[in-house]
Structure formats: C-alpha cells, structure tokens
Amino acid sequence: MPFRLIYRSHNRIPADQLKSELGAIFSVARSQNKKADITGALLIDGDWFVQTLEGEESAVRALYDHIEKDKRHERLSVIDAQDVEDRVFSRWSTARVSEDGQPDIPLLMNRDKGGASPAAGRPTTPEQDAVLDRMREAAKVG
Ligand SMILES: Cc1cc2nc3c(=O)[nH]c(=O)nc-3n(C[C@H](O)[C@H](O)[C@H](O)COP(=O)(O)O)c2cc1C
C-alpha cells in the first residue's frame, strides 16, 4: 500500500533567482524521485510550496527528511501523511502545479484554459482533483 505525505513550506528563494532555482529543483526531483520510485507533485503559489510525495513509506519519509534541510524553504509543516489505496500522480515523478506558470499536467492546463477538449476526456481524475484541491487550499492558508 503506498504512503502519501503532503507538506507545505515557505519559499526563501529571492525573486530574481526563482526561475533558475525552480528549474534546478524540478530537475533534481525528477531524476532522484524516479530512482526512489517516488511520484508526486509540487505546487508553487506565491510565497508557498506545497508538495505531495507518494511511494513506499520509508522512502517518502527519507526524502522528506532530506528536503526539510534545504535552505531554499523554511517553516515546513506536514499537512497529511497516511497510507493510501493508490497513487494519484503515478505518471509523474514530480508534476508541476502552478497557478501562473506552466503546469505540466497537460490536461490540467487545458482545464485551466476553460476545459479539456471533448476528445481528451476527463481532465483529471476525481482522486487527483481531491489531492490538488487540498494542495491549493494549503497554499492559500498562508
Ligand atoms: C520545495 C522543494 C521541493 C523539493 N523536492 C525535491 C524532491 O521531490 N526530490 C528531491 O530529490 N529533491 C527535492 N528538493 C531538493 C532537495 O532539497 C535537494 O536539494 C536535492 O535532493 C539534492 O540534494 P543533494 O545535494 O544532497 O544531492 C526540493 C527542494 C525544495 C526547496
């Protein structure tokens, strides 16, 4: 049974370095997480990061302990940590979920533009929507 951890943290990256630092974070996350069989998503919303990590519990907890030490964010708080029936981001080592950037969940991007094309079917699964809503809510609490 997979384990899912969702945490929120406060961004410490100066605005002029944000683009390059985020590029570096996604690049490392995608290759490292793939190796550890961890999937998930990272939302960037203004000053807040909200990240979902899914995988084997010990691997997820080890990765969280590692990420927690990163000086590019602070004030980490775990929002949820529990066993789950299934992964919801099984296709993404680290999906990018951003309100103003370029989300790389293609169908989600379509939805943000006013709905996926009929041929594309459902933009996201209800299970993904539930986790994504939770992540967006967490970023708003500020
Ligand atoms: C918000 C945020 C999310 C991150 N997510 C991941 C992640 O999912 N996987 C990962 O390997 N590193 C992630 N990192 C980067 C790690 O903290 C760390 O820099 C990276 O794993 C390289 O570690 P190393 O220099 O010890 O090899 C994240 C960093 C931040 C600030």
The ligand as an SDF file (V2000), in Angstrom:
LIG
                    3D

 31 33  0  0  0  0  0  0  0  0999 V2000
   10.3040   22.9200   -2.2590 C   0  0  0  0  0  0  0  0  0  0  0  0
   11.3600   21.9130   -2.5660 C   0  0  0  0  0  0  0  0  0  0  0  0
   11.0000   20.6600   -3.0270 C   0  0  0  0  0  0  0  0  0  0  0  0
   11.9710   19.7070   -3.3250 C   0  0  0  0  0  0  0  0  0  0  0  0
   11.5860   18.4760   -3.7660 N   0  0  0  0  0  0  0  0  0  0  0  0
   12.5050   17.5250   -4.0170 C   0  0  0  0  0  0  0  0  0  0  0  0
   12.1240   16.2310   -4.4280 C   0  0  0  0  0  0  0  0  0  0  0  0
   10.9470   15.9160   -4.5990 O   0  0  0  0  0  0  0  0  0  0  0  0
   13.1160   15.3200   -4.6530 N   0  0  0  0  0  0  0  0  0  0  0  0
   14.4500   15.6140   -4.4940 C   0  0  0  0  0  0  0  0  0  0  0  0
   15.2960   14.7470   -4.7120 O   0  0  0  0  0  0  0  0  0  0  0  0
   14.8320   16.8460   -4.1100 N   0  0  0  0  0  0  0  0  0  0  0  0
   13.8950   17.8070   -3.8770 C   0  0  0  0  0  0  0  0  0  0  0  0
   14.3010   19.0610   -3.4740 N   0  0  0  0  0  0  0  0  0  0  0  0
   15.7300   19.3580   -3.4380 C   0  0  0  0  0  0  0  0  0  0  0  0
   16.4230   18.7550   -2.2350 C   0  0  0  0  0  0  0  0  0  0  0  0
   16.1670   19.5370   -1.0860 O   0  0  0  0  0  0  0  0  0  0  0  0
   17.9480   18.6610   -2.5070 C   0  0  0  0  0  0  0  0  0  0  0  0
   18.4670   19.9120   -2.8580 O   0  0  0  0  0  0  0  0  0  0  0  0
   18.2490   17.6930   -3.6340 C   0  0  0  0  0  0  0  0  0  0  0  0
   17.6410   16.4460   -3.3860 O   0  0  0  0  0  0  0  0  0  0  0  0
   19.7540   17.4760   -3.8470 C   0  0  0  0  0  0  0  0  0  0  0  0
   20.3190   17.0050   -2.6720 O   0  0  0  0  0  0  0  0  0  0  0  0
   21.8840   16.6780   -2.5720 P   0  0  0  0  0  0  0  0  0  0  0  0
   22.5800   17.9690   -2.8920 O   0  0  0  0  0  0  0  0  0  0  0  0
   22.0830   16.2230   -1.1600 O   0  0  0  0  0  0  0  0  0  0  0  0
   22.1320   15.6040   -3.5870 O   0  0  0  0  0  0  0  0  0  0  0  0
   13.3400   20.0280   -3.1620 C   0  0  0  0  0  0  0  0  0  0  0  0
   13.6950   21.2870   -2.6740 C   0  0  0  0  0  0  0  0  0  0  0  0
   12.7370   22.2320   -2.3780 C   0  0  0  0  0  0  0  0  0  0  0  0
   13.1310   23.5840   -1.8740 C   0  0  0  0  0  0  0  0  0  0  0  0
  1  2  1  0
  2  3  1  0
  2 30  2  0
  3  4  2  0
  4  5  1  0
  4 28  1  0
  5  6  2  0
  6  7  1  0
  6 13  1  0
  7  8  2  0
  7  9  1  0
  9 10  1  0
 10 11  2  0
 10 12  1  0
 12 13  2  0
 13 14  1  0
 14 15  1  0
 14 28  1  0
 15 16  1  0
 16 17  1  0
 16 18  1  0
 18 19  1  0
 18 20  1  0
 20 21  1  0
 20 22  1  0
 22 23  1  0
 23 24  1  0
 24 25  2  0
 24 26  1  0
 24 27  1  0
 28 29  2  0
 29 30  1  0
 30 31  1  0
M  END
$$$$
